[in-house]
Amino acid sequence: MTVPLLETKLYIPAARSRLVPRPRLIERLDESIHSAKLTLISAPAGFGKTTLLSEWIHSRMGNEKLGRSVGDMRARAGDHSLALDSRPGGPTLGFSWLSLNAEDNEPTRFWAYVIAALQTAYPHVGQGALTALRASQPRSLPVELLLTGLINEVAAESNPLVLILDDFHLIDSAQIHKGIVFLLDHLPDQGMHIVFSSRANPPWPLARRRARGEMTELRASCPREMLCARPARLRQPPSRPLIPCLK
């Protein structure tokens, strides 16, 4: 089954001008790459989740033009200077973006888009998984088999990658969520980091991931007037860690 892909869903949004700087949140995102497998940004509409992520990426890229065509990225597989953060003395960090919508709840379509996003940084990853997708019916999709090969290929890559799944709250397919949990359970501790931007918590055992130190969280858990660029000092029950707020 061949799935036509809309390439603009893979574009990293352009940086906006006249934004209120949010250095503490940018710092938290930077730290999350090295301290956890995933980052969950959870807040209602209008709290600037997508804007924050775009600001973060552009700050690491030195405001390079990232909203170019995916075809150009693939054609320039040997030169990722526009897609990657090549800071001296450190590993080359790549960013891949996928903007989700309600139509992406079909598993074949969802995983085809995820692989396409990965291929903007890792051009040779996922060919076997795409072949399996095309050969399978949606209800009989061998998700764990497909993801096993994909995880092995990602783990073999030398450069780290951040995969951003924006508007993840629009995904409610139990089969897709099962695959995401399998992916997170088996990703190596270093290599690929996944950021989920959502208006609600995903239906996963989040407490287990918190306990394992696998997850960084940014939440709109304080009054709107307190959602500012400076570090938030909030009163929370002692049993819960302080979770930074979004603007």
C-alpha positions in Angstrom: 0.0 0.0 0.0 1.6 3.3 -1.2 0.9 6.3 0.9 1.3 9.7 -0.8 3.0 12.1 1.6 2.5 15.9 1.9 6.1 17.1 2.2 5.2 20.4 3.9 4.2 18.4 7.0 8.0 17.8 7.4 9.0 21.5 7.3 10.4 23.0 10.4 8.4 26.2 11.1 10.0 29.5 10.5 11.2 31.5 13.5 8.9 34.3 14.5 10.1 37.8 15.1 9.3 39.9 18.2 9.0 36.9 20.5 9.4 37.2 24.2 12.6 35.2 24.9 12.2 32.1 27.0 15.8 31.1 27.9 14.9 28.9 30.8 12.6 26.7 28.6 15.2 26.6 25.8 17.8 25.5 28.4 15.5 22.8 29.7 15.0 21.5 26.1 18.8 21.5 25.6 19.2 19.5 28.8 16.6 17.0 27.9 18.5 15.8 24.9 21.2 14.4 27.2 19.1 13.4 30.2 16.1 11.6 28.8 14.7 9.6 25.9 11.7 11.8 25.4 10.3 15.2 26.1 6.6 15.8 26.6 5.3 19.4 26.1 1.7 19.4 27.3 -0.4 22.6 27.3 -3.7 23.8 25.9 -4.0 25.6 22.5 -2.4 29.1 22.5 0.4 28.4 25.0 3.1 28.5 22.3 4.2 24.9 22.1 5.1 25.0 18.4 6.6 28.4 18.7 8.8 27.3 21.5 10.1 24.3 19.6 10.7 26.4 16.5 12.6 29.0 18.6 14.7 26.2 20.2 15.7 24.7 16.8 16.5 28.0 15.3 18.6 29.0 18.3 20.7 25.9 17.9 20.9 26.3 14.1 22.0 30.0 14.3 18.7 31.0 12.6 19.5 29.1 9.4 16.6 28.8 6.9 15.0 25.5 7.8 11.7 25.7 6.0 13.1 24.4 2.7 11.8 21.5 0.6 12.3 18.0 1.8 13.3 17.1 -1.8 16.3 19.5 -1.5 17.3 17.9 1.9 17.3 14.5 0.3 19.2 15.6 -2.7 21.8 17.1 -0.4 22.2 14.0 1.7 25.9 14.6 2.0 25.5 18.2 3.2 23.2 18.7 6.2 24.5 22.2 7.0 21.0 23.6 6.9 19.5 20.7 8.9 22.0 20.1 11.5 23.7 21.8 14.5 27.4 21.4 13.9 28.8 23.0 17.0 32.6 22.8 17.4 33.8 20.0 19.7 30.4 18.3 19.9 28.4 15.7 17.9 26.4 16.8 14.9 22.8 17.0 16.1 20.0 16.7 13.6 16.4 17.8 13.9 13.4 16.2 12.1 9.9 17.6 12.3 6.4 16.1 11.7 3.2 18.1 11.9 0.4 15.7 12.7 -3.3 15.9 11.9 -6.4 13.7 12.5 -5.9 11.9 9.2 -2.6 10.5 10.5 -4.5 8.1 12.9 -4.2 5.4 10.2 -1.1 3.4 11.2 0.3 2.9 7.8 0.1 6.6 7.0 1.5 7.5 10.5 4.6 5.3 10.3 5.2 6.3 6.7 5.4 10.0 7.8 7.6 9.1 10.8 10.0 7.3 8.5 9.9 10.2 6.0 10.8 12.6 8.8 13.7 10.5 10.0 15.0 10.3 6.4 15.4 14.1 6.3 18.4 13.5 8.6 19.1 9.8 8.1 18.5 9.3 4.3 19.2 5.6 4.3 17.1 4.6 7.3 13.7 2.9 7.0 13.8 1.4 3.5 12.9 -2.0 4.8 10.2 -0.6 7.0 8.7 1.2 4.1 8.7 -2.0 2.1 6.8 -3.8 4.9 4.3 -0.9 5.1 3.6 -1.1 1.4 3.1 -4.9 1.6 0.8 -4.9 4.6 -2.9 -4.3 5.1 -3.5 -1.7 7.9 -5.2 -4.1 10.3 -2.4 -6.7 9.9 0.5 -4.2 10.1 3.4 -6.0 11.9 4.3 -2.9 13.9 6.8 -4.5 16.3 8.6 -6.2 13.4 8.7 -3.0 11.4 10.0 -1.0 14.4 12.6 -3.5 15.3 14.4 -3.0 12.1 13.9 0.8 12.2 15.3 1.0 15.8 18.4 -1.1 14.8 19.1 1.2 11.9 18.7 4.4 14.0 20.9 3.0 16.7 23.6 2.4 14.1 23.7 6.1 13.1 26.7 8.0 14.4 25.0 11.4 14.8 22.2 12.1 17.3 18.8 13.2 16.2 15.8 15.0 17.8 12.4 13.9 16.2 9.6 16.3 17.0 6.0 15.1 16.7 3.8 18.3 16.8 0.1 18.2 17.7 0.4 14.6 19.0 -2.9 14.9 20.8 -4.6 14.3 17.5 -3.4 10.7 17.5 -5.8 8.5 19.3 -5.2 5.1 17.5 -4.5 2.4 20.1 -2.3 0.6 17.5 -0.2 3.7 16.9 0.2 4.3 20.7 1.2 0.7 21.2 3.9 1.2 18.5 5.1 4.4 20.1 5.5 2.6 23.5 7.5 -0.2 21.8 9.7 2.4 20.2 10.3 4.3 23.4 11.0 1.1 25.3 13.7 -0.1 22.9 15.4 3.1 21.8 19.0 3.4 23.0 19.6 5.8 25.9 21.7 7.9 23.6 21.1 8.7 19.9 17.5 9.6 19.2 15.4 11.9 21.4 11.7 12.3 20.7 9.7 15.4 21.5 5.9 15.1 21.8 4.0 18.4 21.6 0.4 17.9 22.8 -2.7 19.4 24.4 -3.1 16.3 26.6 -1.2 13.5 28.1 -0.7 10.5 25.9 -2.3 7.2 27.1 1.0 5.7 28.3 2.3 4.7 31.8 3.9 8.1 32.3 4.6 7.5 36.0 6.9 4.6 35.1 8.9 6.8 32.7 9.2 9.5 35.3 10.5 6.9 37.8 13.1 5.7 35.4 14.2 9.2 34.5 13.3 8.7 30.9 11.2 11.8 30.4 11.4 15.6 30.6 8.1 17.5 31.0 7.2 21.0 30.2 3.6 21.8 31.2 1.1 24.7 31.5 0.5 23.8 35.2 0.4 27.4 36.5 -1.8 30.5 36.0 -1.5 32.1 32.6 -0.1 35.3 34.0 2.8 33.4 35.5 3.8 31.8 32.2 6.8 33.9 31.5 10.4 33.7 30.3 12.0 33.6 33.8 12.2 30.3 35.7 8.9 29.5 37.4 8.8 29.1 41.2 5.6 27.4 42.0 4.1 25.7 45.0 3.6 22.0 44.3 3.1 19.0 46.5 6.5 17.7 47.8 5.9 14.3 46.2 5.9 15.9 42.7 8.9 17.4 41.0 8.8 20.9 39.8 7.8 21.0 36.1 8.6 24.2 34.2 5.6 26.1 32.7 5.0 27.3 29.1 4.2 30.8 28.0 
